[in-house]
């Protein structure tokens, strides 16, 4: 067994569904296993997912054990030489895993590998590569100096802002949304530290790996979509969970006056962030969260083969999706790599959304397209056999999903 892919699901069955379809395609030429750990979801994940993915190994926890412990439970069953920890709100290109494995094997003394990530609108996610947290880097980030000087080696060190995003490079801290390592290495680390319930466990594991003498790398030659924010609402709960996790990290890895000073700074920053989040919730209205919270129909283009587009159009018309199909693009007659042509189609039809039928287009082409369209429209993703479309128009808010009226799809719900 070359690779074990481990995914933790918690009340995000539609995103996990699309993720699994993309992972299955990426594993086509690899001897791999896929393990999904469900943290006691209440959204019907068991009935919905098991009917569609007979070859996926599911573990059904009887309570929410947290991200770290759930991954460790799957790790005990993993048989692959390599292990990939992957978030459920991701979509990867077909050649992603082969490229990552080849690069991993080509490096000496490598401990873990992260990847270039973009959000659902095509924007680069800075957490793809990060420096080791310290009082100064945290201060520069939270004070806004990192945003003011995004390319500074000093002020933007938290996200390694001085380092180009399109170059393979050393990156001490990787994201748990996509972290590949050797099973023997992760076992020697005794897996994730279960003291972390959610957030911070990837920072801790990355730091322990480099402290053990290994190098962590950021891999830029493949890009995945990470919708973000699917398991936790971005409010005061998220703020407290994140900063509490950083307190655990500091308490574990710092001592003396540095530990005391860093903890004081974190707690101060947490309370200020909580106040800011509450004020934002009071004064900001009309949040753009996509198709679920808007009353008007967004003009949409469907990309796929004609027969599939017709089926998808009919399914959309029978659902509550706030999309109005204004055109269907036959992907057998258009080169998606010609981004200017795609841009012209969007302008010609005055489209505000694109729905990709992912079995008629390569995920690699789609990822290229959504990074090139200006201004970005809303993008929706659908794999054949799935009962939903998913999207994320704002990386700081929950993504969107819509159940399609496909009666033959296992787990279909009205």
C-alpha positions as CSV (number, residue, x, y, z in Angstrom):
1,X,0.0,0.0,0.0
2,X,1.5,3.3,-1.1
3,X,-0.8,5.8,0.4
4,X,-3.5,6.2,3.1
5,X,-5.7,9.2,2.7
6,X,-7.4,10.2,6.0
7,X,-10.4,12.5,6.1
8,X,-12.4,13.7,9.2
9,X,-16.0,14.4,8.5
10,X,-18.3,16.4,10.8
11,X,-21.7,17.5,9.5
12,X,-20.4,18.3,6.0
13,X,-21.5,15.3,4.0
14,X,-22.0,17.2,0.8
15,X,-18.5,18.7,0.8
16,X,-17.1,15.3,1.9
17,X,-19.0,13.7,-1.0
18,X,-17.4,16.0,-3.6
19,X,-14.0,15.7,-2.0
20,X,-14.2,11.9,-2.1
21,X,-15.0,11.8,-5.8
22,X,-11.9,14.0,-6.5
23,X,-9.7,11.8,-4.3
24,X,-10.9,8.6,-5.9
25,X,-9.9,10.0,-9.3
26,X,-6.5,11.1,-8.0
27,X,-5.9,7.6,-6.6
28,X,-6.5,5.9,-10.0
29,X,-2.9,5.1,-10.6
30,X,-1.9,4.6,-7.0
31,X,-2.2,1.7,-4.6
32,X,-4.1,3.6,-2.0
33,X,-6.8,3.4,0.7
34,X,-9.2,6.1,1.8
35,X,-10.3,6.3,5.4
36,X,-13.0,8.6,6.6
37,X,-13.6,9.2,10.3
38,X,-17.0,10.7,11.2
39,X,-17.1,12.6,14.4
40,X,-20.7,11.7,15.3
41,X,-22.4,13.9,12.6
42,X,-26.0,14.7,13.0
43,X,-26.7,15.5,9.3
44,X,-27.3,11.9,8.0
45,X,-23.7,11.4,6.9
46,X,-23.9,7.6,7.6
47,X,-26.8,6.9,5.3
48,X,-25.7,9.3,2.6
49,X,-22.0,8.5,2.3
50,X,-21.9,4.8,2.8
51,X,-24.3,4.1,-0.1
52,X,-22.1,6.0,-2.5
53,X,-18.6,4.9,-1.5
54,X,-18.4,1.2,-1.0
55,X,-14.6,1.2,-1.3
56,X,-14.0,3.8,1.4
57,X,-13.2,2.6,4.9
58,X,-15.5,4.5,7.3
59,X,-15.1,4.8,11.0
60,X,-18.2,6.1,12.9
61,X,-17.3,7.7,16.2
62,X,-20.1,7.7,18.9
63,X,-19.1,11.2,19.9
64,X,-17.2,14.2,18.6
65,X,-13.7,13.3,19.7
66,X,-12.1,16.3,18.0
67,X,-9.9,16.6,14.9
68,X,-6.6,15.3,16.4
69,X,-8.0,12.2,18.0
70,X,-10.2,11.3,15.0
71,X,-7.1,11.4,12.8
72,X,-5.2,9.3,15.2
73,X,-7.9,6.7,15.2
74,X,-7.7,6.4,11.4
75,X,-3.9,6.4,11.6
76,X,-4.0,3.2,13.7
77,X,-5.7,1.5,10.8
78,X,-3.6,3.0,8.0
79,X,-1.5,0.6,6.0
80,X,0.1,3.0,3.5
81,X,3.8,3.8,3.4
82,X,2.7,7.4,3.2
83,X,-0.2,9.1,4.9
84,X,-2.2,12.2,3.7
85,X,-4.3,14.1,6.2
86,X,-6.9,15.9,4.1
87,X,-9.8,18.2,5.0
88,X,-13.2,17.2,3.7
89,X,-13.8,20.7,2.1
90,X,-11.2,20.2,-0.6
91,X,-11.1,19.3,-4.3
92,X,-7.8,18.0,-5.8
93,X,-6.6,17.6,-9.4
94,X,-6.3,14.2,-10.9
95,X,-2.4,14.2,-10.9
96,X,-2.0,15.8,-7.5
97,X,-1.2,12.7,-5.4
98,X,1.2,11.3,-8.0
99,X,3.1,14.6,-8.2
100,X,3.3,14.9,-4.4
101,X,4.6,11.4,-3.9
102,X,7.2,11.9,-6.6
103,X,8.4,15.1,-5.0
104,X,8.4,13.7,-1.5
105,X,10.6,10.7,-2.6
106,X,13.0,13.1,-4.4
107,X,13.8,15.0,-1.2
108,X,16.3,14.1,1.5
109,X,15.4,14.3,5.1
110,X,11.8,15.4,4.4
111,X,9.4,15.2,7.2
112,X,6.1,16.5,5.8
113,X,4.7,18.0,2.6
114,X,2.1,20.8,2.2
115,X,0.6,22.1,-1.0
116,X,-0.5,25.3,-2.8
117,X,-4.1,26.0,-1.8
118,X,-6.7,28.4,-3.2
119,X,-10.2,29.2,-1.9
120,X,-13.5,28.7,-3.7
121,X,-13.0,32.0,-5.6
122,X,-9.5,31.2,-6.8
123,X,-7.6,33.3,-4.3
124,X,-4.3,31.9,-2.9
125,X,-4.6,30.8,0.7
126,X,-1.6,32.2,2.7
127,X,-1.8,29.4,5.3
128,X,-0.4,27.1,2.6
129,X,3.0,28.0,4.0
130,X,3.8,29.5,7.3
131,X,6.7,30.3,9.6
132,X,7.2,29.2,13.2
133,X,4.9,31.2,15.6
134,X,6.6,33.6,17.9
135,X,5.6,36.7,19.9
136,X,6.9,39.0,17.1
137,X,5.3,37.2,14.2
138,X,2.0,36.9,16.0
139,X,2.1,40.6,16.9
140,X,2.8,41.6,13.4
141,X,-0.1,39.5,12.1
142,X,-2.7,40.6,14.7
143,X,-1.7,44.3,14.6
144,X,-2.3,44.4,10.8
145,X,1.4,45.1,9.9
146,X,1.5,41.8,8.0
147,X,-1.4,42.9,5.9
148,X,0.2,46.3,5.3
149,X,3.5,44.8,4.3
150,X,2.5,41.4,2.8
151,X,5.9,40.8,1.1
152,X,8.1,41.8,4.1
153,X,10.4,39.1,5.5
154,X,10.0,40.7,8.9
155,X,6.4,41.8,9.2
156,X,4.8,39.0,7.0
157,X,6.9,36.1,8.4
158,X,3.8,34.4,9.8
159,X,2.8,33.5,6.2
160,X,6.3,33.6,4.7
161,X,5.1,36.5,2.7
162,X,8.5,37.2,1.3
163,X,8.7,33.8,-0.4
164,X,7.0,33.4,-3.8
165,X,3.9,31.2,-4.0
166,X,4.9,29.4,-7.2
167,X,8.2,28.0,-6.0
168,X,8.8,24.7,-4.1
169,X,10.5,25.6,-0.8
170,X,11.1,24.9,2.9
171,X,8.1,25.8,5.0
172,X,8.3,25.0,8.7
173,X,4.5,25.1,9.4
174,X,2.1,23.3,7.2
175,X,-1.7,23.2,7.1
176,X,-3.7,20.2,8.4
177,X,-6.0,20.7,5.4
178,X,-3.4,18.9,3.3
179,X,-0.4,17.3,5.1
180,X,1.5,14.4,3.6
181,X,4.1,12.4,5.6
182,X,5.6,9.0,5.9
183,X,3.7,6.7,8.2
184,X,6.9,5.8,10.1
185,X,7.6,9.5,10.8
186,X,4.0,10.2,12.0
187,X,4.1,7.1,14.1
188,X,7.4,8.2,15.7
189,X,5.7,11.5,16.5
190,X,2.8,9.5,18.1
191,X,0.4,11.2,15.8
192,X,-1.4,14.4,16.5
193,X,-1.4,15.7,20.1
194,X,-4.9,15.1,21.3
195,X,-4.7,17.9,23.8
196,X,-5.7,20.0,20.8
197,X,-9.4,19.5,20.1
198,X,-9.6,21.7,17.0
199,X,-7.1,24.1,15.5
200,X,-3.4,24.3,16.4
201,X,-2.7,20.5,16.1
202,X,-1.2,21.0,12.6
203,X,1.1,23.8,13.9
204,X,2.1,21.6,16.8
205,X,2.8,18.5,14.6
206,X,4.7,20.6,12.0
207,X,6.9,22.1,14.8
208,X,7.6,18.7,16.4
209,X,8.6,17.3,13.0
210,X,11.2,20.1,12.4
211,X,12.4,19.8,16.0
212,X,13.1,16.1,15.3
213,X,15.5,17.2,12.6
214,X,13.3,16.9,9.5
215,X,12.5,19.5,6.8
216,X,8.9,20.4,5.9
217,X,8.2,21.5,2.4
218,X,5.7,23.6,0.5
219,X,4.9,22.1,-2.9
220,X,3.7,24.6,-5.5
221,X,3.5,22.4,-8.6
222,X,0.0,21.3,-7.9
223,X,-3.0,23.3,-6.5
224,X,-6.0,22.2,-4.5
225,X,-9.2,24.0,-3.7
226,X,-9.9,24.4,0.0
227,X,-13.3,25.9,0.6
228,X,-12.5,26.6,4.3
229,X,-14.8,27.1,7.3
230,X,-17.1,24.1,6.8
231,X,-16.8,22.6,10.3
232,X,-17.0,25.7,12.4
233,X,-18.9,28.9,12.0
234,X,-16.6,31.9,11.8
235,X,-17.8,33.7,15.0
236,X,-16.7,34.1,18.6
237,X,-16.6,30.3,19.0
238,X,-14.0,30.0,16.3
239,X,-12.0,32.9,17.8
240,X,-11.9,31.2,21.3
241,X,-11.1,27.8,19.9
242,X,-8.2,29.1,17.8
243,X,-6.6,31.3,20.5
244,X,-7.1,28.6,23.2
245,X,-5.3,26.2,20.8
246,X,-2.4,28.7,20.5
247,X,-2.3,28.9,24.3
248,X,-1.8,25.1,24.4
249,X,0.9,25.4,21.8
250,X,2.8,28.1,23.8
251,X,2.4,26.2,27.0
252,X,3.9,23.1,25.4
253,X,6.8,24.6,23.5
254,X,7.8,27.8,25.4
255,X,9.2,28.3,28.9
256,X,9.9,31.1,31.4
257,X,9.3,34.7,30.6
258,X,8.7,34.0,26.9
259,X,5.9,31.7,27.8
260,X,4.3,34.1,30.2
261,X,4.6,37.1,27.8
262,X,3.3,35.1,24.8
263,X,0.3,33.8,26.7
264,X,-0.6,37.3,28.0
265,X,-0.4,38.6,24.4
266,X,-2.5,35.7,23.1
267,X,-5.3,36.2,25.7
268,X,-5.3,40.0,25.1
269,X,-5.5,39.4,21.4
270,X,-8.3,36.9,21.9
271,X,-10.5,39.3,23.8
272,X,-10.0,42.1,21.4
273,X,-10.8,39.7,18.5
274,X,-14.0,38.5,20.2
275,X,-15.1,42.2,20.7
276,X,-14.4,42.9,17.1
277,X,-16.2,39.8,15.9
278,X,-19.3,40.8,17.9
279,X,-19.3,44.3,16.6
280,X,-19.0,43.1,13.1
281,X,-22.0,40.9,13.6
282,X,-24.0,43.9,14.9
283,X,-23.1,46.4,12.2
284,X,-22.4,44.3,9.1
285,X,-25.5,43.3,7.2
286,X,-26.2,41.7,3.8
287,X,-23.4,39.1,4.1
288,X,-22.7,37.3,0.8
289,X,-23.0,33.6,1.6
290,X,-24.1,32.4,-1.8
291,X,-27.2,30.6,-3.1
292,X,-28.8,29.7,0.3
293,X,-29.3,33.3,1.5
294,X,-30.2,35.3,-1.6
295,X,-33.7,35.7,-3.0
296,X,-32.8,36.5,-6.6
297,X,-31.7,34.0,-9.3
298,X,-28.1,34.3,-10.3
299,X,-27.4,33.8,-14.1
300,X,-25.3,30.7,-14.4
301,X,-23.3,29.0,-17.1
302,X,-23.1,25.1,-17.1
303,X,-19.8,23.6,-18.3
304,X,-19.9,19.9,-19.4
305,X,-21.1,17.6,-22.2
306,X,-24.5,18.5,-23.7
307,X,-26.4,15.5,-22.2
308,X,-25.0,16.1,-18.8
309,X,-25.7,19.8,-18.9
310,X,-29.3,19.1,-19.8
311,X,-29.6,16.7,-16.9
312,X,-28.0,19.2,-14.5
313,X,-30.2,22.0,-15.8
314,X,-33.4,20.0,-15.2
315,X,-32.2,19.0,-11.7
316,X,-31.4,22.6,-10.8
317,X,-34.8,23.8,-12.0
318,X,-36.5,21.3,-9.6
319,X,-34.5,22.4,-6.6
320,X,-34.3,25.5,-4.4
321,X,-31.0,26.5,-6.0
322,X,-31.1,30.2,-6.8
323,X,-29.5,29.8,-10.2
324,X,-30.9,30.6,-13.6
325,X,-29.2,28.8,-16.4
326,X,-28.4,31.3,-19.2
327,X,-26.1,29.0,-21.2
328,X,-24.5,25.6,-21.5
329,X,-20.9,25.3,-22.7
330,X,-20.0,22.0,-24.5
331,X,-16.6,21.2,-23.0
332,X,-15.8,18.9,-26.0
333,X,-15.7,22.1,-28.2
334,X,-13.9,24.5,-25.9
335,X,-10.4,24.5,-24.6
336,X,-10.6,25.5,-20.9
337,X,-7.0,26.3,-20.9
338,X,-8.0,29.3,-23.1
339,X,-9.0,31.4,-20.2
340,X,-9.7,34.5,-22.4
341,X,-12.4,32.5,-24.2
342,X,-14.0,31.5,-20.9
343,X,-13.9,35.1,-19.8
344,X,-15.6,36.1,-23.1
345,X,-18.4,33.6,-22.5
346,X,-19.0,35.0,-19.0
347,X,-19.3,38.5,-20.3
348,X,-21.4,37.6,-23.3
349,X,-24.0,35.8,-21.1
350,X,-23.7,38.3,-18.2
351,X,-23.1,35.2,-16.0
352,X,-22.5,35.6,-12.3
353,X,-22.0,31.9,-11.6
354,X,-20.4,28.8,-13.3
355,X,-21.4,25.2,-12.5
356,X,-18.7,22.7,-13.5
357,X,-19.8,19.1,-14.3
358,X,-16.5,17.7,-13.0
359,X,-16.6,14.4,-14.8
360,X,-16.5,16.2,-18.2
361,X,-13.6,18.5,-17.2
362,X,-10.4,17.8,-15.4
363,X,-10.2,19.3,-12.0
364,X,-6.7,20.7,-13.0
365,X,-8.3,22.7,-15.8
366,X,-11.1,24.0,-13.5
367,X,-8.5,25.1,-10.9
368,X,-6.7,27.0,-13.7
369,X,-9.9,28.7,-14.8
370,X,-11.1,29.9,-11.5
371,X,-7.7,31.5,-10.8
372,X,-7.8,33.5,-14.1
373,X,-11.3,35.0,-14.2
374,X,-11.5,38.7,-13.3
375,X,-13.6,39.7,-11.5
376,X,-14.3,36.3,-10.0
377,X,-17.8,34.8,-10.3
378,X,-19.3,32.2,-8.0
379,X,-18.1,28.7,-8.8
380,X,-20.1,25.5,-8.2
381,X,-18.9,21.9,-8.4
382,X,-20.7,18.7,-9.2
383,X,-19.4,15.1,-9.7
384,X,-21.5,12.5,-11.5
385,X,-23.3,10.3,-9.0
386,X,-23.3,12.9,-6.3
387,X,-26.6,14.4,-5.1
388,X,-25.4,17.9,-4.6
389,X,-23.5,20.9,-5.9
390,X,-21.2,22.8,-3.5
391,X,-19.6,26.3,-3.6
392,X,-17.9,28.8,-1.4
393,X,-18.1,32.5,-2.2
394,X,-16.5,33.8,1.0
395,X,-13.5,32.0,2.7
396,X,-14.5,33.5,6.0
397,X,-18.0,32.1,6.0
398,X,-19.6,28.7,5.7
399,X,-19.8,27.3,2.1
400,X,-23.0,26.6,0.2
401,X,-24.6,23.3,-0.9
402,X,-27.8,22.5,-2.7
403,X,-29.4,19.1,-3.0
404,X,-30.2,18.2,-6.6
405,X,-33.4,16.5,-7.7
406,X,-31.7,13.3,-8.9
407,X,-34.1,10.6,-7.7
408,X,-31.7,7.8,-8.8
409,X,-28.8,9.1,-6.6
410,X,-28.3,7.1,-3.4
411,X,-29.2,9.1,-0.4
412,X,-31.3,11.6,-2.3
413,X,-33.4,13.7,-0.1
414,X,-36.3,16.1,-0.8
